[in-house]
Amino acid sequence: MKKILGFLILLTACLAVSASSAIGAKTVPKVATGVGFQALVAELAAAYRETGGQIEEIYGGQIPQMVCQLGTTGGANLVISDNATLEDVSELLTFDRYYPLGDTVLVLAFRQGLELKSPQDLLKPEIDRVAHPDPQKAAYGRAAKAFLVSSGLLERVENHLVTFNSVPQVMASLIAGEIDAGFVNRMAIRTFGDQIGGYIEIPNGYPPIHLGLVTLNGGDSDPGLGGFLHFIASPKAREILRKYGVKP
């Protein structure tokens, strides 16, 4: 009987210490994003670590395909993506608060050996294959499709269009010379711009692309996330965002 009582006392003490540690533990920010914004988020995370902060990164293909992973306990407590994607998954995840990061633009990039002055140059006879990300999966795919429609180019280049899952896949095919031109974003240009012929920014002709950060899984009330949320509004973070084409 004494052994049983001793075991119960020890077990109770261990549980109390464990609970106390859990309560006192500081939550580490875990930020998730889709493959199209990976380079941007990686640089933001690296800069935050330089300030002494801790952060984990979760990368995948596209945010909608990551929903099960993000919504579980121990999953992400922060998500960075475009507003349209966030809205698509808002009914599947519990968002606490939205923080706007800025606007970004659609970019038309072309392979080495070509020179395009405007999107209308897609009609040149030497342009055989033009790619864009899947409009069902990627913000820049939706923007590209909307732009092609609004500019009157869609019907004229439709037979030359190729669809890829994501911006990185479009960029990889462009670098390899498998396509002549492709719709991407400034983040891809920032990372791989020296391996292509050039690019043209397209400021309008499609719904604006707003980039934002959301807290989820109760993260907005978690003091452990405060450091990163403060950092994301800092001049250093804004400098990184502008470098990747995101204008606050």
C-alpha positions as CSV (number, residue, x, y, z in Angstrom):
1,M,0.0,0.0,0.0
2,K,2.8,2.4,0.9
3,K,4.5,1.6,-2.5
4,I,1.3,2.4,-4.3
5,L,0.8,5.7,-2.4
6,G,4.4,6.6,-3.1
7,F,4.0,5.9,-6.8
8,L,0.9,8.1,-6.9
9,I,2.6,10.9,-5.1
10,L,5.5,10.7,-7.5
11,L,3.3,10.5,-10.6
12,T,1.3,13.5,-9.4
13,A,4.4,15.5,-8.8
14,C,5.8,14.7,-12.3
15,L,2.5,15.7,-13.9
16,A,2.5,18.9,-12.0
17,V,6.1,19.7,-13.1
18,S,5.2,18.8,-16.7
19,A,2.1,21.0,-16.7
20,S,4.0,23.8,-15.1
21,S,6.7,23.5,-17.8
22,A,4.1,23.5,-20.6
23,I,2.4,26.6,-19.1
24,G,5.7,28.4,-18.8
25,A,7.1,27.3,-22.2
26,K,7.3,29.9,-24.9
27,T,5.6,28.8,-28.1
28,V,8.0,28.8,-31.1
29,P,6.5,30.5,-34.2
30,K,5.9,28.0,-37.0
31,V,5.3,29.7,-40.3
32,A,3.9,27.9,-43.3
33,T,3.7,29.0,-46.9
34,G,3.3,27.6,-50.4
35,V,6.2,26.8,-52.7
36,G,5.7,30.1,-54.6
37,F,6.6,32.2,-51.6
38,Q,9.2,29.9,-50.1
39,A,12.3,32.1,-50.9
40,L,10.6,35.2,-49.3
41,V,9.6,33.4,-46.1
42,A,13.0,31.7,-45.8
43,E,14.7,35.1,-45.9
44,L,12.3,36.6,-43.4
45,A,12.8,33.6,-41.1
46,A,16.6,33.9,-41.4
47,A,16.5,37.6,-40.6
48,Y,14.3,37.0,-37.6
49,R,16.8,34.4,-36.3
50,E,19.5,37.0,-36.6
51,T,17.6,39.1,-34.0
52,G,17.8,36.2,-31.6
53,G,14.3,34.9,-32.3
54,Q,13.3,31.3,-32.8
55,I,11.1,30.2,-35.7
56,E,10.3,27.0,-37.6
57,E,9.4,26.9,-41.3
58,I,6.9,24.5,-42.9
59,Y,7.0,24.3,-46.7
60,G,4.8,22.3,-49.1
61,G,3.4,22.4,-52.6
62,Q,0.3,24.6,-52.3
63,I,-1.5,25.9,-49.2
64,P,-4.8,24.1,-50.0
65,Q,-2.9,20.8,-50.2
66,M,-1.3,21.5,-46.8
67,V,-4.6,22.0,-44.9
68,C,-4.5,18.7,-43.0
69,Q,-0.9,19.4,-41.9
70,L,-1.6,23.0,-40.9
71,G,-4.7,22.3,-38.9
72,T,-3.3,19.6,-36.6
73,T,-1.9,20.2,-33.1
74,G,1.7,21.0,-33.5
75,G,1.2,22.3,-37.0
76,A,1.7,25.9,-38.2
77,N,0.5,28.8,-36.1
78,L,1.3,31.3,-38.8
79,V,0.6,31.2,-42.6
80,I,1.9,33.6,-45.2
81,S,0.1,33.6,-48.6
82,D,-2.0,35.7,-51.0
83,N,-5.5,36.7,-49.9
84,A,-7.3,34.6,-52.5
85,T,-5.6,31.4,-51.3
86,L,-6.2,32.3,-47.6
87,E,-9.9,32.9,-48.4
88,D,-10.1,29.5,-50.2
89,V,-8.9,27.7,-47.0
90,S,-10.6,29.9,-44.5
91,E,-13.5,27.5,-43.9
92,L,-11.1,24.6,-43.3
93,L,-8.7,26.4,-40.9
94,T,-9.4,28.6,-37.9
95,F,-7.8,32.0,-38.6
96,D,-7.4,34.3,-35.6
97,R,-6.2,37.5,-37.1
98,Y,-5.0,38.8,-40.5
99,Y,-1.9,41.1,-41.0
100,P,-1.5,42.7,-44.4
101,L,2.0,42.5,-45.8
102,G,1.6,44.4,-49.1
103,D,0.8,44.0,-52.8
104,T,2.7,42.2,-55.5
105,V,2.5,42.0,-59.2
106,L,2.4,39.5,-62.0
107,V,5.6,39.2,-64.1
108,L,6.0,37.9,-67.7
109,A,9.5,36.4,-68.0
110,F,11.2,35.2,-71.2
111,R,14.1,32.8,-71.9
112,Q,17.6,33.7,-72.9
113,G,17.9,34.6,-76.6
114,L,14.6,36.4,-76.7
115,E,13.7,40.1,-76.2
116,L,10.2,41.0,-75.3
117,K,9.2,44.7,-74.8
118,S,5.5,44.1,-73.9
119,P,3.0,41.3,-73.4
120,Q,1.8,41.9,-76.9
121,D,5.1,40.5,-78.1
122,L,3.7,37.1,-77.2
123,L,2.2,37.3,-80.6
124,K,5.6,37.2,-82.3
125,P,6.1,34.1,-84.5
126,E,9.1,33.0,-82.6
127,I,7.0,32.5,-79.4
128,D,5.9,28.9,-79.5
129,R,5.2,28.0,-75.9
130,V,3.9,30.2,-73.1
131,A,3.4,28.9,-69.6
132,H,1.5,30.0,-66.5
133,P,0.8,28.3,-63.1
134,D,-2.5,26.4,-62.6
135,P,-5.2,29.0,-62.0
136,Q,-6.9,26.5,-59.7
137,K,-3.9,26.2,-57.4
138,A,-1.8,29.4,-57.7
139,A,-2.5,33.1,-57.3
140,Y,-0.2,34.0,-60.2
141,G,-2.0,31.4,-62.4
142,R,-5.3,33.2,-61.6
143,A,-3.7,36.5,-62.3
144,A,-2.2,35.3,-65.6
145,K,-5.5,33.9,-66.9
146,A,-7.3,37.1,-65.9
147,F,-4.7,39.3,-67.6
148,L,-4.8,37.2,-70.8
149,V,-8.6,37.6,-70.9
150,S,-8.6,41.4,-70.2
151,S,-5.8,42.1,-72.7
152,G,-7.5,40.2,-75.4
153,L,-4.5,37.9,-75.8
154,L,-6.1,34.7,-74.6
155,E,-7.7,33.6,-77.8
156,R,-4.7,34.6,-79.8
157,V,-2.1,32.6,-77.8
158,E,-4.4,29.8,-76.5
159,N,-2.9,27.2,-78.7
160,H,0.6,28.0,-77.3
161,L,-0.3,27.9,-73.6
162,V,1.1,25.3,-71.2
163,T,0.0,25.0,-67.6
164,F,2.2,24.0,-64.7
165,N,1.3,23.4,-61.0
166,S,3.4,26.3,-59.6
167,V,5.5,29.3,-60.3
168,P,8.8,27.4,-59.6
169,Q,7.9,24.8,-62.2
170,V,7.2,27.6,-64.8
171,M,10.6,29.2,-63.9
172,A,12.5,25.9,-64.1
173,S,11.1,25.1,-67.5
174,L,12.0,28.7,-68.7
175,I,15.5,28.3,-67.5
176,A,15.8,25.0,-69.2
177,G,14.6,26.6,-72.5
178,E,11.6,24.3,-72.7
179,I,9.2,27.3,-73.0
180,D,9.7,30.7,-74.5
181,A,7.9,32.8,-71.9
182,G,6.1,32.3,-68.6
183,F,4.0,34.1,-66.0
184,V,5.7,34.2,-62.7
185,N,6.3,36.5,-59.7
186,R,9.0,38.9,-58.4
187,M,10.2,36.3,-55.9
188,A,11.1,33.9,-58.8
189,I,12.9,36.7,-60.6
190,R,14.8,37.7,-57.4
191,T,16.1,34.1,-57.1
192,F,16.6,33.1,-60.7
193,G,16.6,36.3,-62.8
194,D,20.2,35.9,-63.9
195,Q,19.3,32.7,-65.7
196,I,16.7,34.1,-68.0
197,G,16.6,36.6,-70.9
198,G,14.5,39.2,-69.0
199,Y,11.1,40.1,-67.6
200,I,8.2,42.5,-67.8
201,E,6.2,43.6,-64.8
202,I,2.5,43.7,-65.4
203,P,0.9,46.1,-62.9
204,N,-2.8,45.8,-63.9
205,G,-5.3,43.8,-65.9
206,Y,-6.1,41.3,-63.2
207,P,-7.4,41.4,-59.6
208,P,-4.8,42.8,-57.2
209,I,-2.6,40.3,-55.5
210,H,-2.5,41.1,-51.8
211,L,-0.1,39.2,-49.6
212,G,-0.9,38.6,-45.9
213,L,-0.1,36.8,-42.7
214,V,-2.6,35.0,-40.6
215,T,-2.4,33.5,-37.1
216,L,-4.2,30.3,-36.5
217,N,-4.9,27.5,-34.0
218,G,-5.3,30.2,-31.2
219,G,-1.9,31.7,-32.1
220,D,-3.0,35.4,-31.9
221,S,-3.4,35.2,-28.1
222,D,-0.1,33.3,-27.7
223,P,2.7,35.6,-26.4
224,G,5.2,33.3,-28.0
225,L,4.3,34.7,-31.4
226,G,4.6,38.3,-30.4
227,G,8.3,38.6,-31.3
228,F,7.8,37.5,-34.9
229,L,4.6,39.6,-35.3
230,H,6.6,42.6,-34.1
231,F,9.4,41.8,-36.4
232,I,7.2,41.4,-39.5
233,A,6.3,45.1,-39.1
234,S,9.9,46.2,-38.7
235,P,12.0,48.2,-41.2
236,K,14.2,45.1,-41.8
237,A,11.2,42.9,-42.7
238,R,9.8,45.6,-44.9
239,E,13.1,45.9,-46.7
240,I,13.0,42.1,-47.4
241,L,9.4,42.3,-48.6
242,R,10.2,45.2,-51.0
243,K,13.3,43.2,-52.3
244,Y,10.9,40.4,-53.3
245,G,8.5,42.8,-55.0
246,V,6.0,43.2,-52.2
247,K,5.0,46.8,-51.7
248,P,3.5,47.7,-48.3
